[in-house]
Amino acid sequence: LPAAVTTRLVRAPSPGVPTPTRIRRPRVLRLASTRVASASSTADPASALGVEYPASAPGEGVRGRGLFHTGDAPDVPVVRTPIDVTLCVPELVGPDAPAECADGVRAMYKAWSASLNVDVPEPIFDFLCHAECPKDLRMAAALMWARRHVPRWRAYADDVMPASYTSLYLATDAELEALQDENVRRMAMGSKANYAAGWEMIKTQHPRVADAIDGAVDDQSPPATQEEFDWARATAHTRAMSGKVAGGPCAFIVPGVDLANHSFAPNCEYGVSRDGGSFQLTWDTTATREMPKGPPPPERDDEVLICYGARMPNALLMLHYGFMDPENPNEQLPMECMIPGARKIRAKTVSAAGRAFAEEGDAKAEWAARQMMQMANPVDDSADKAADLECIGAMRGAADAKLASFPTTAEEDEALLSAEELGERMSMCVEYRLSVKRNVEAFRRFLAKMEEVVE
């Protein structure tokens, strides 16, 4: 490939928060311990795409299917995939987009004639590199075409990628109602309407692209469908990752690398290799301000983890990726619970309650204290005990009202999750509303502790 492909590795975000004990992927039975499969197994269609696992292997763990380290030295690449089999679209399009990036991406697809024995049609090139459409829509078109016209990509998509997704924008009305959160429901409904229109937009505004995707693979090939597009766009949301081509930001879907699961404390970084010949997943050996010592050296069966979005709350994780993290550091208490004490409750009272919970080991209540500290009054002599108690009472009333506003209680939610075989997405929705209630309950424990320690 020409030198247009960048040599810079793109780091995954590393916010430096404790690794969650479990990423909730609802109602799916998983192994409690890791089972690592042979990376050289001929049953793995990734090998037909030239994917190598120098220091890892696909397997099953507490997060479901993922990648697990073999215990080799941290400087050995975890996964290495030839750049000329990846799907790639420039993030920037339009008059101000760097031409060098589009040229580099075009060169990658031109190389498919040698690497994958197929020629990418010109309408596909132009759409991926120049159409002023969202990058995930362009990536969906790339994946639709590759799955229908490239046998090795079709094998990888059918055998490795999920057949369906639990992303929230694919939810039914009943599932969205089960969230018991009107703001998140509206966000999902808006995304659903926008994404559903994508295939029709391609067919009407870019008919040559639709014709190329729909082009007969053989006499038995059915026409491309809305369902195919919905699957491809969901795949683009859940499996695309960033990289650079000729200095320009791009989105990639990378066989092999896309098996890495999410953590807010990632141990790996990813990007185009220094020689431009591959997309690599590597162990993070670079210390950061958040993690001064960096991740520890890998041991055998350590799960390989990247971060899907360092600042994503559960609403966005559910919307785009179809899971939630019960220990997500980006979650917030309902604002209406804290407003009655905002800039009124003294910081020293909040701090004293937080320290008490730290000593008692109530991590969730301590988290609630940290949330309130951001809104506390830092001037300790501006109020007194009576004023603090008044604030506590007002906030307790707001918390009680919030809990009463839910159609179900936390105990009823837990019973529902235990007693019924819910679908994955419905279970996620119930888990979400339960987590909100548990957060408010932790806030109420925090309020009770402030009453004990206020001076």
LINVENVEN-V909977 format. One record per backbone hydrogen bond with DSSP energy under -1.0 kcal/mol. CO is the residue of the C=O (numbers start at 1). NH is the residue of the N-H. E is the energy in kcal/mol with one decimal. If there is no record, write none. Layout:
# LINVENVEN-V909977
((CO:NH:E) (CO:NH:E))
This chain:
# LINVENVEN-V909977
((2:5:-1.4) (10:270:-1.4) (24:324:-1.1) (25:28:-1.2) (35:60:-1.7) (38:41:-1.3) (41:44:-1.6) (44:47:-1.5) (46:49:-1.2) (46:51:-2.1) (47:50:-1.5) (52:80:-2.6) (55:70:-1.6) (57:68:-2.1) (58:37:-2.4) (59:66:-2.5) (60:35:-2.0) (61:64:-1.9) (64:61:-1.9) (66:59:-2.3) (67:304:-2.6) (68:57:-1.5) (69:301:-3.2) (73:76:-1.9) (79:281:-2.3) (80:52:-2.8) (81:279:-2.9) (82:85:-1.4) (87:253:-2.0) (89:251:-2.8) (94:97:-1.6) (98:102:-1.4) (99:103:-2.6) (100:104:-2.1) (101:105:-2.4) (102:106:-2.5) (103:107:-2.2) (104:108:-1.7) (105:109:-1.9) (106:110:-2.4) (107:111:-1.6) (109:112:-1.4) (110:113:-1.4) (111:114:-1.2) (111:115:-2.5) (112:116:-2.6) (112:118:-1.2) (121:125:-2.1) (122:126:-2.7) (123:127:-2.0) (124:128:-2.6) (125:129:-2.2) (126:130:-2.2) (127:131:-1.1) (131:133:-2.3) (134:138:-2.0) (135:139:-2.6) (136:140:-2.0) (137:141:-1.9) (138:142:-2.0) (139:143:-2.5) (140:144:-2.7) (141:145:-2.4) (142:146:-2.6) (143:147:-2.8) (144:148:-1.6) (145:149:-2.1) (146:150:-2.3) (150:154:-2.7) (151:155:-2.3) (152:156:-1.8) (153:157:-2.8) (154:158:-2.6) (155:159:-2.3) (156:160:-2.5) (156:161:-1.4) (167:170:-1.8) (168:171:-1.9) (172:176:-2.3) (173:177:-2.4) (174:178:-1.5) (176:179:-1.0) (177:180:-1.3) (181:185:-2.3) (182:186:-2.4) (183:187:-2.0) (184:188:-2.4) (185:189:-2.4) (186:190:-2.5) (187:191:-2.1) (188:192:-2.6) (189:193:-2.2) (190:194:-1.9) (191:195:-2.9) (192:196:-2.2) (195:198:-1.5) (197:201:-2.0) (198:202:-2.1) (199:203:-2.4) (200:204:-2.2) (201:205:-3.0) (202:206:-1.9) (206:210:-1.9) (207:211:-2.6) (208:212:-1.9) (209:213:-2.6) (210:214:-2.8) (218:221:-1.6) (225:229:-1.9) (226:230:-2.8) (227:231:-2.3) (228:232:-2.6) (229:233:-2.9) (230:234:-2.2) (231:235:-2.4) (232:236:-2.3) (233:237:-2.1) (234:238:-2.1) (235:239:-2.3) (236:240:-1.3) (241:252:-3.0) (243:250:-2.9) (245:248:-2.3) (248:245:-2.5) (249:91:-2.8) (250:243:-1.8) (251:89:-2.1) (252:241:-2.5) (253:87:-2.1) (254:258:-2.3) (255:257:-1.3) (256:259:-1.4) (257:260:-1.8) (261:306:-2.7) (267:284:-2.8) (269:282:-2.8) (271:280:-3.0) (273:276:-1.4) (277:83:-2.2) (278:273:-3.3) (279:81:-2.3) (280:271:-1.8) (281:78:-2.4) (281:79:-1.6) (282:269:-2.7) (291:288:-2.1) (291:294:-1.6) (299:302:-2.2) (302:69:-3.3) (304:261:-1.0) (305:267:-1.5) (305:268:-1.5) (306:263:-1.7) (309:312:-1.6) (313:317:-2.0) (314:318:-2.9) (315:319:-2.0) (316:320:-2.5) (317:321:-2.3) (317:322:-1.1) (318:168:-2.5) (319:169:-1.0) (324:24:-1.4) (325:328:-1.9) (328:331:-1.3) (334:337:-1.6) (335:339:-2.1) (338:341:-1.9) (339:342:-1.3) (341:344:-2.1) (341:345:-2.1) (345:377:-3.2) (346:350:-1.8) (347:351:-2.9) (348:352:-2.0) (349:353:-1.8) (350:354:-2.2) (351:355:-2.5) (352:356:-1.8) (353:357:-2.0) (354:358:-1.9) (355:359:-2.0) (356:360:-1.8) (357:361:-1.4) (357:362:-1.8) (361:363:-1.3) (362:366:-2.2) (363:367:-2.2) (364:368:-1.9) (365:369:-1.8) (366:370:-2.0) (367:371:-2.2) (368:372:-2.2) (369:373:-2.2) (370:374:-1.0) (372:375:-1.8) (375:343:-3.7) (377:347:-2.6) (378:380:-1.0) (379:382:-1.6) (384:388:-2.4) (385:389:-2.7) (386:390:-1.9) (387:391:-2.1) (388:392:-2.7) (389:393:-2.2) (390:394:-2.1) (391:395:-2.6) (392:396:-2.5) (393:397:-2.1) (394:398:-1.8) (395:399:-2.6) (396:400:-2.8) (397:401:-2.1) (398:402:-2.0) (399:403:-2.3) (400:404:-2.3) (401:405:-1.1) (403:406:-1.1) (409:413:-2.1) (410:414:-2.4) (411:415:-2.1) (412:416:-2.2) (413:417:-2.4) (414:418:-1.8) (415:419:-2.5) (416:420:-2.0) (420:422:-1.5) (423:427:-2.7) (424:428:-2.1) (425:429:-2.2) (426:430:-2.2) (427:431:-2.7) (428:432:-2.3) (429:433:-2.0) (430:434:-2.2) (431:435:-2.3) (432:436:-1.9) (433:437:-1.8) (434:438:-2.5) (435:439:-1.9) (436:440:-2.0) (437:441:-2.4) (438:442:-2.1) (439:443:-1.9) (440:444:-2.0) (441:445:-1.8) (442:446:-2.0) (443:447:-2.3) (444:448:-2.1) (445:449:-2.1) (446:450:-2.2) (447:451:-1.7) (448:452:-1.1) (449:453:-1.9) (450:454:-2.0))
